Amino acid sequence: MVVGLGTWSLARAALIILLLPRSLEECGRISVSAPIVHLGDAITASCIINKTCSHLDPESQIVWKLGTELHPGGRQQRLPDGTQESTITLPHLNDSRALLSCCLRWGNSLQILDQAELQAGYPPATPHNLSCLMNLTIESLICQWEPGPDTHLPTNFTLKSFKSRGNCQDQEEAIPDCVPEDGQSRCSIPRKHLRLYQSMGLWVQAENVLGTSVSPPLCLDPMDVVKLEPPTLWALDPSPEVAPPQPGCLQLHWESWKPTLYIDQKCELRHQPQPGGAAWTLVGPLPSKTLQHELCGLLPSTAYSLQMRCTRWPLPGHWSDWSPSLELTSAQQAPNVRLDTWWRQRQLDRRTVDMQLFWKPMPVEEDSGQIQGYLVSWRPSGQAGAVPPLCNTTELNCTFHLPSEVREVVLVAYNTAGTSRPTSVVFLESTGPPLGRLHTMARDPHNLWVGWEPPSPRPRGYVIEWGPGPPSPSGSHMTWKMEHNGSIAGTLLQENIRPFQLYEITVTALYQDTVGPSQRIYAYSQETAPSYTPELHLKHIGKTWAQLEWVPPTPELGRSPLTHYTIFWTNAQGQSFSTILNASSHEFVLPGLEPASLYHVHLMAASQVGATNSTSLTLMTLAPGEFELRIFLGLFGLLLSLICLCGATRFCCRPSRKNSLWPSVPDPAHSSLGSWVPSIPAELRQGQWLGQTSEMNRALTPCPCLQEIFQLPSLWDTNMPPITKITVLEEEEKKPGPWESHESSGTCGLPALVQDYVLQGDPRASTIQPQAQSGNSDQVLYGQVMGSPSRSGPADYIRCDSTQPLLGGLTPSPKSYENLWFQTSPQRTPEPLGPNQEDDCVFGPLLDFPLLQGLQVHGVEGLGGF
């Protein structure tokens, strides 16, 4: 139920909205001062709202609208009778048609109360150029005029006329008005309203809401303005009674329109040569009574288009339209030409000559007549009567046979009007002087200049022949021309010259009673690119290279010589490479190829005018063999091993890594012993050694052996070379083995008496403080020299594998004067000690130790063998 009430409310509201505009339209009306005004004039309009419109707001505002433009400037007032009025004045109405609306604001929109259509324009202008003509075909007087400019308003035109006499001053009888069709400016008065051979007056009246205008009156006799129909032209048929037309003339006749046969008239003829383009030529007047005419002074054998028109004569009248065109051809005249001739002859046998005659018609004047054919004839001596011609042809050459003794023929050109003057052709012997230095030059692709040096005596002319050269047959498609000026030294060939074609050019000098020998030259107007490119051949191929060869092309006539080659090769990945070779090359090696790869190669041959490409050659490089692969892998492995070895050596020899792997033991043979000094003071050299020296020696000895100190009284000798630390051991006689177990005590079985000497520093130093001994605490025992008082044999040494550096620091290499050698006693051979295999000390003869080979020890008699 609620839904139903809501729907009814919406429908009622819509009905009110639909009825509201109609009620508003009945509330107001518009009145204007004039609905049609002059364009640009002012116009005043008012809008009045009735007092019966009680539902309107008393303060409602009236708005004016002209077309789509709002004009709120209207004056609004309430009249005593309760109506509301708004007045507006438009100062300029510039539109020929506009719609003025009186509107009322209703809510947010404008509601139109009333509308009025306004029109603006001009009064009609005076019609002018009134003219009339009498058309006898439709028997009506047709008049036309110009209405003048547009008035923007509906305008009516009326053709008014009356019958009169004389100069139309008096009006006798009115003729019904003639109203043209809409938009027309012409009107026809039927024959029944006319009186022939009697004057009548005519004028045109134009009228609209703003005014009326009339044209100037026209007074005429309908027969004075008659316009005849054009005649019909015909070609005059040949007949025995009529002589044929002369050259350059044509004959025609015409027929007048039948309704005008009783009217005297004159006609005009005009003609134009075909094809069109030239101006018409007017001929006349022609009397119409003759109805035929011969037109002369035309070009012979030329087609002409002819037209004719007529008018009333001698009475006034209008010219008819031009008749439809008639095309005729003027009569021919006998050819009036000069025939230039040239010939070639070939002896067939002893009595017959094969002659080939050429000719060219050269017009003597502009109208030389049309040529229909040529006749070549000769008359044998002593023969009377007609002689059949040698040639009757429309071509410009003829081939025939003549007896060997005949030296002359006659050539004429003919047409239907006659023949030209005979041209005598005399076959002259070639006994004249030749031309000198024949040469050619190409001006452009379609011209060739040929030049020569004129001979002496000066000839009367020249014959120039040219045609395709070899391999074309000689004489085929030859073109020739004759130059009658014997003083010229060249001529331009423009006929039948094409580019890229070899031409054979022949020049012959013409003398009065003879001709000179023909001179020949070959030339091109433009050369072309090479006709082909040599084909590539594979000569040798490897894994990374390929050798190609080709056969250079032979030079060709008409082909520009080669300037260079360009060779291109492309791999399977699409990468392209190229190189330029000179024109003398005939082989090339492709470098930098990939093994077992596919390549496409082609050659381009280029000249100054173009280039051509060869066919493509596809090749594949060789793959590496098994032997080469093994060599390659071996070299690669060797290179990898060298790199690893160098890396390991560099890693191990670094100073930070050296001591951690093996002791840094310098080479004693290259050490400098001159920088060492004794490690004990001078007073201890007599056998008194400090306890700290022995302790230091024990600490510095890598193998903890039992040592005793003995004196070497003469050791401090200035003549003795510097030596390193020496430990001399005396071996005691013991019942046990000379060496004890290394595992139990950790020491070697050494003699009890050990004399330890440490010589370092400068031997010439006076004293050395004991404190300096501690600075060399890192010195270690490198060798131990052992000797026994009871043993007369040579002393032995013990070489210990020490893990400590021999020297405390870097020592310079010994100088050459520091390497002293001495000889030991040869009386007894050294007896090596038998070392224990588990000991770190290796025993051997004393002289086998390289450092001790330069030692001298004094003060111990038991070491005499040492």
Secondary structure, 3 states (H helix, E strand, C coil): CHHHHHHHHHHHHHHHHHHHHHHHHCCEEEEECCCEEECCCCEEEEEEECCCCCCCCCCCCEEEEECCEEECCCEEEECCCCCEEEEEEECCCCCCEEEEEEEEEECCEEEEEEEEEEEEECCCCCCEEEEEEEECCCCEEEEEEECCCCCCCCCEEEEEEEECCCCCCCCCEEEEEECCCCCCCEEEEEHHHCCCCCCEEEEEEEEECCEEEECCCEEECHHHHEECCCCEEEECCCECCECCCCCCCEEEEEECCHHHCCCCEEEEEEEEECCCCCCCEEEEEEECCCCEEEECCCCCCCEEEEEEEEEECCCCCECCCCCCCEEEECCCCCCCEEEEEEEEEEECCCCEEEEEEEEEEEECCCCCCCCCEEEEECCCCCCCCCCCCCEEECCCEEEEEEECCCCEEEEEEEECCEECCCEEEECCCECCCCCEEEEEEEEECCEEEEEEECCCCCCCEEEEEEEECCCCCCCCCCEEEEECCCCCCEEEECCCCCCCCEEEEEEEEECCCCECCCEEEEEECCCECCCCCCCCEEEEECCCCEEEECCCCCCCCCECCEEEEEEEEEECCCCEEEEEEECCCCEEEECCCCCCCEEEEEEEEEECCCEEECCCEEEECCCCCHHHHHHHHHHHHHHHHHHHHHHHHHHHCCHHHHHHHCCCCCCHHHCCHHHCCECCCHHHHHCCCCHHHHHHHHHHCCCCCCCCCCCCCCCCCCCCCCCCCEEEEECCCCCCCCCCCHHHHCCCCCCCEEEEECECCCCCCCCCCCHHHHCCCCCCCCEEEEECCCCCCCCEEEEECCCCCCCCCCCCCCCHHHCCCCCCCCCCCCCCCCCCCCCCEEEEEHHHCCCHHHCCCCCCHHHCCC
